[in-house]
Amino acid sequence: MSSYDVIVIGAGPGGYVSAIRCAQLGMKVAVVEGRETLGGTCLNVGCIPSKALLHATHMLHEAEHNFADMGLKGKAPSVDWKQMLSYKENVVGQNTGGIEFLFKKNKIDWIKGWATIPAVGKVQVGDDTYDAKNIIIASGSEASVLPGIEVDEKTVVTSTGALTLNKVPTSLVVIGAGVIGLELGSVYARLGAEVTVIEYLDAITPGMDAEIARQFQKMLTKQGLKFKLGAAVQGVEVKNNKATVSYQLRKDESDHTITADAVLVATGRKPFTTGLGLDALGVELSERGQIKTDANYATNVPGIYAIGDTIAGPMLAHKAEDEGMAVAEGIAGQKPHVNYGVIPGVIYTHPEVSNVGETEETLKAAGRAYKVGKFPFLGNARAKANFAGDGFVKLLVDAQTDRILGAHIIGPMAGDLIHEICVAMEFGAAAEDIARTCHAHPTYSEAVREAALACGDGAIHV
């Protein structure tokens, strides 16, 4: 087949979901992917492998710190790093293989190779050219590295190299206190590495509700991570398999260095559109290299669309998936909608951190009157039984209408608990709606209900 209704470029979460949705809507679909496996960065070298290592190292932490109190006696397990990496690869393989099955089930062609768009309605892969009524660019993103830092993925690594280090480093410097840096920093801290996080800003996790960020930093510090905030990295020098990071404290412009076995550069990501030929086509890009699109994900060039990390908005797999479904439905003549005000964010450390909607800072900046309802997990019976009493649930609601404006959770299963709030916000619910909904006991979700009660007359169990 050389002619398609839709050709999707990129088989990450946005691309493969979009392709499946197009196929469900009766279109003939192909996906161009240059990796040896489907799933993009997320499944191969991002979300999934990092969560496997987070899970494995959390089990180690539980064995070292909590098993004895539960009557589980014996030596804590030793770490077989090669086996842990093998477990991670097995998890990745199960997921990428699952997408291949879904492609076959939905009669989607996988064109293996790297795509170029030589003209409107044409996609070239190697020596072959394919016709497409519609082209969806879902080529994802790549690590953004600071000037003056050379990545070798051995001593100075991005998230990709951090997932395949040949041994656990004795010391690790993480440049950037965002999601990726803190998750992978946690992995290696649990494995015994001395982890130091260097962040340019004066707080970790930029954009997070400030109260949550402060509590989060305290918890990570208690777990052994060290932080150098307000520090501008000047460069990294590698010598004799050691890396020396030079940085300057912004408050007094004093210069400092720190040496470690490995350096993880986690300073964000940027759209990956290399080789697509967008300049020659006249596709408009923003100053940040993002593809400009309208409300229907259409570029300024007819028949070419873009989604996910290649366009504006948070670089999240689930955001890309929603856009992938929406663009497919739009091409099919439907009227889809993505509510960007209700896209959750999650950090999969322990405890987990999640958020959706407004922060106190954004509400104050907008001059909105709001109420805060909070409940600590120390007041939750299930959390105390599971050694997970740190953290709290925080709801932000409109002072007059009680409508939920945002939620922030730091604690056990925060990434799952946030979705009750997402559904409530999607339907325009008030905190009272959650407060009057029966929640099973004993569950972590009771903390969400208690926070909702705190927006009214007060929580019960605190």
Buried (B, 14 or more C-beta within 10 A) or exposed (E): EEEBBBBBBBBBBBBBBBBBBBBBBEBBBBBBBBBEBBBBBBBBBBBBBBBBBBBBBBEBBBBEEEBEEEEEEEEEEEBEEEEBBEBBBEBBEEBBEEBBEBBEEBEBBBBEBBBBBEEEBBBBBEEEEBEBBBBBBBBBBBBBBBEEBEBEEEBBBBBBBBBBBEEBBEBBBBBBBBBBBBBBBBBBBBBBBBBBBBBBBEBBBBBBBEBBBEBBBEBBEEBBBBBBBBBBBBBBBBEEEBBBBBBBBBEEEEEEEBEBBBBBBBBBBBBBBEEBBBEEBEBEBEEEBBBBBEEEBBBEBEBBBBBBBBBEBEBBBBBBBBBBBBBBBBBBEEEBEBEEEBBBBBBBBBBBBBBBBBBBEBBEEEEBEBBBBBBBBBBBBBBEEBEBBBBBBBBBBBEEEBBBBBBBBBBBBBBBBBBBBBEBBEEEBBBBBBBEBEBEEBBBBBBBBBBBBBBBEEBEBB
